[in-house]
Amino acid sequence: LKYFSSRPMTKGNTYKKENAAKRRVFGKRAGGRDQKQEEEGSDDEQTKRERKDNEMPLQFLQDKIKRQPELYKVEFETHFQRFQAQLTKFKESPAKKDEELEEYFKFMAHISGVYKGELVEFITNEYINLLQQYYSILNPSVRMTLVTSLKVMRGKDVVAPSLVLPVFLKLFRCEDKSLRRFLHSIVVQDLKKLNQAHKVNNINRKLQNFIYQMLQDPNESACRRSLNVMIELYKRKIWNDEKTVNVIAEACLNENPKIVVAACKFFLILEYDFDSDSDSSDGEGDKIALLNEKKGKKFRKNKIDALDRAIKQEKRKQKRKNLVRFSTDFLPIDTIHDPQAFVEKLFSKLKKSNDKYEVKLYMLRLVSRMIGRHKIQLLQFYPNLLRYLTSHNKDKIGEIFAMVIESCHDLIPPETVRPVIEKVISNFVTEYCNNQHITVGLNAVREILMRMPLALDEGQIEYLCSFRTFKCKSVSAAAKSLVNYFRDVCPQLLPKKMRGRFTEIDEDNAIENMVFAQQKLNMDIDGIELLKKAEKIGEEVNLGADRILDDKALKKIKILQLKQGVRKVDRHGFRDDDDPDERAKNEKNMEQTAQREEYYHKLIQ
């Protein structure tokens, strides 16, 4: 009405045309004739009006049916019969494009919530049968219209998800990239909405089984998209159960290298940003809301920057509050069934593989991560690593060193890892190598020896520590860190000149007590004897059984241990032992005692 009232009023035929347009669009009698003249109209005019109502655009009829379904039941039945006839004709040649039928597909889907008894079962079966039988030969426009119509029906909740979602997953086989992307978003959003209130386990189980079958599909695009759906659902915490993880683990053994890389990346990521999709949009929404709140003020660039900082600060506060909540989530790599068998299968696939070097690196990283995480013994893995420690791979040598370090743990025999360390030393820790490579090599060897100190003998350790006098600072710092580590862990492996003045050999760091695969067991709380001594409690009292140690007591134990460590390793000559001669000397010189106490106080702070 707004549109027609804005046009200038005319006389004659133009006025009649406008009234006819009003009747055609809005279905009301609009014109210059009064009610009596309408009632006296002839039968020919009534038939013309009925024909014009039938020729009404489907979008306007759709709106009218939603508002008053009973008044337009006759028009619906007429269009429904016409739709059935066109659908039968379309099945004879399904590859052609039919724009009128596409309009009918959308029209029937939108009014399916109004005439459920007459429409829902019929059009659901027809749409699904068309997509399942002719999906490969359908015109892309018709196929997209059918998918959109089923999505509309799912939004109205007139179709069960167990009927529609498997059809959408099958359509991943289509050679239509835009359609596959659209289907991916539909499946993820539908399952997110379905599991929003609570987990719908029966539907989830059926779809998980169906996607597991799709992962064995020979079609590469269908297999990849199905895997991406499962990974996306795990990231959004919709399907974050063990079954999903183990289905993705099976994809690591697939023959297609792209699928193998996607599955390996999933297990190699340590943390997932589950709200990554909503954070960016929420940030813009917060900014717009704050800007709209202060409409009267002009915002310059510095004020907008200040607003950004305020929003970030508030989000950091909220994030810290959320960190307090208890979470029972595990990493995906921790929930794999039978890690030993999985690693052996993946390693045998790696040895037979002819894929690209990057694909092999992803598989190597996953095998090494599994060995270190689950403490698996796969002794044939370490000789295989020697192939990758050659000098021509120095661009990615950091990744390979990380794999070697991750795969070492205290249950691996030192003789197995020793050839790998010797290869690293011969290729990267020599005077003829680049300073950067020497630094990386020394740091890698130190990290390996931190996991298994007995992997090298005294001569090899002395050679590595000799780089502490190297001209390059980074190289000398890496060698000194190795010296400091052995001073604490096993000083007897170092030459006497490198052990330091105050390094003491006791039960903890004696080489005779360091045995392969030995586990240290604490029979009491570590450091509780220091707490007894500080609080002047007798040694015969069992403090751990008599009282509950709170955070304050545990913090005090930690400070006492730190104070004891400072007094043992004292580089400035201030010794405070229980020797009576030392005590007598300290009593004579009160200034030195005050200076020492101030020094200890600063170190503890």
Buried (B, 14 or more C-beta within 10 A) or exposed (E): EEEBEEEEEEEEEEEEEBBBEBBBBBBEEBBEEEEEEEEEEEEEEEEEBEEEBEEBEBEEBBEBBEEEBEEBBEBBEEBBEEBEEBBEEBEEEBEEEBEEBBBBBBBBBBBBBBBEEBBBEBBBEBBBEBBEEBBEEBBEEBBBBBBBBBBBBBEBEBBEBEEBBBBBBBBBBBEBEEBBEBBBEBBBEBBBEBBEEEEBEEBBEBBBEBBBEBBEBEBEBBBBBBBBBBBBBBBBEBBBBEBBBBBBBBBBBBEBBBBBBBBBEBBEEEEBEBEEEEEEEEBEEBBEEEBEEEEEEEEEEEEEEEBEEEBEEEBEEEEEEEEEEEEEEEBBBEBBEEBEEBBBBBBEBBEEBEBEEEBBBBBBBBBBBBBBBBEBEBEEBBEBBEEBBEEEBBEEBEBBBBBBBBBBBEEBBBEBBBBBBBBBBEBBBEEEBEEEBBBBBBBBBBBBBEBBBBBBEEEBBBEBBEBBEBEBEBBBBBBBEBBEBBBEBBBBBBEEEBBBEEBEEEEEBEEEEBEEEEEEEEEEBEBBBBBBEEEEBEEEEEBEEEEEBEEEBEEBBEEBBEBEEBBBBBEEEBBBEEEEEEEEEBEEEEEEBEEBEEBBEEBEE
